[in-house]
């Protein structure tokens, strides 16, 4: 197995039997042009009968209601880490959010963007 980290739109290599896109990465591609570019690269690199596997959150779920103000608690030995997610903005097809982790040496914050629109995708 070889792990390759790079831009999905510009990746060039040999053919693969399996291409995996993890961590809801597919949701980073926000418009049809980006999705099309990524799928073109995937198609270019799949061996005959190869598989493309990716995960994505259910676009029908109300992620704003589920995430805004949500707090989760994790124990790491004697240390408690709190994860808090806040919705920064929401529209009919996108939810922008921020996730913060406290209880570490410092507070870590990361941003994310969820696409709630279902795209018609076919090979």
N, C-alpha and C positions, 0 to 999 in steps of 0.2 A: 504494500500500500504506500502511496506517495501523496502527501498533503501539499496542495499548492495554494498559496495565498496571493491574490492579485485582483485587479479590476475585472469583473465579469464581462464587461463589454469589450475589453481589449485582449483577453486571454487568447494565446495561440500555442498549441501543442499538438500531441498525437491524439489518436482516437481512444475513447475509454468505454468500457462496458457499463460503467456506473458513474454518474455525476450526481453529487449530493450538495444541496444548498441548505445549510442548517441555520438554526437560530432565528427563524422568521426573516431571513435576509431578503427573500423575494419581495417583501413589503417595502423595501428601500427604493425600489424602482417605481416612481410615482406617476409616470405617464406612459401612454402606449408606445411612444418612441423608445423609451428606455427598456420597457418590457420586450419589445420586438428585437432590439439590439442584443439583449441577453439571450433570448430564445434562439436567435440566429447563431450565436456563438456556441450555445449548447448543442444545437442541431449539427453544427460543423464538427464538433468533437465527439459525438456519440458514435460508437461502433454500430454496425448493423445489429438490430435487435437489442441495442443498448437501452438503458433506463435512466431517466432523469427524475430524481426524487427531491422534493422540497416541501417545507412545511409553511403553513400560513394560518393566521388566526381567522376565525369565522367572521366574514364581513357583515353578517346579519346581526351579530351580537352588539349590544349597546356598550361599547368599551368605555365611553366617557363615564357612564353611570357606574360601571364596574371598577374603574381605576381611580377616579378622582377622590383624593383623600385616603385612599387605601393604605393600610399599614400592615406589614408582616414582620414577625419577630423570629429571628434565627439564633440558636445557641451554638457557640463554638467554644467548647470547654466552659470556662468561667465567664467568657465574654458574650454579651448579648448585642446583636446587631439588628437595628431596625431599618426596614426598607419602606420608604414612603413614595407613593406615586401621585403626582398632581397633573391634572390636565391643564395645559397652557392655553390651548385654543381648540375649537371643534367646528367643523362645517359638515355639510351633508355627506361628504365623501372622505374626510380626513380628520384624524384626531392627533394633535401634537401633545406630547406629555414629557414630563421630567421625572426621573427616578433618583432618589437620594438615599444614601446609606449612612447611618450614624452609629456610633459605638465603636468605630475604628479609631486609629490615631488622628484621623481627620475625616471630615464629611466628604463623601464622594458623590458627585452628581453627574448623571448622563441624560442626554435628551434622546427622544425617539419620535418617530412619526409612523402612525398606522394608517394604512389605506383601508377604507371601509367599503369602497366600491368594488363590486365583482367585475373582473375583466374577462371578456370572452377570449380564451386562449385555446388555440388548437395547433397541432403539428401537421 
